[in-house]
Amino acid sequence: MESEPQIFQRKNNMKLGFIIGALFATWLTLNYPDQMRSYFTKAVDYIESVATFITSK
């Protein structure tokens, strides 16, 4: 079992990681909007193809 301070530290690390990731994603989107739009479109297309593959079985 984890002690209370370890659980607290893990929660804080997760919150900090989420905030850093959100700031990085915002910075990328503001500085490279066309590239980010392209990557997002590719990600959506890939997820749709995986979903189609899974539901076709």
Residue, then its C-alpha position, 0 to 999 in steps of 0.5 A: m500500500e502507498s502511504e498518504p504522502q506518496i498518493f498526494q505526490r502522485k496526484n500533484n504530479m498528474k495535475l502538473g503534467f496535465i497543465i504542462g501538456a495543455l500549455f504545450a498543446t496551446w503553444l503548438t496550436l498558436n504557433y503552428p496552426d496549419q501543421m496542428r490542423s493537419y496532425f489532428t485531421k490525420a489522428v481523426d482519420y486514423i481513429e475512424s479507420v480503427a473504429t470502422f475496423i472494430t465494428s466491421k467484425 
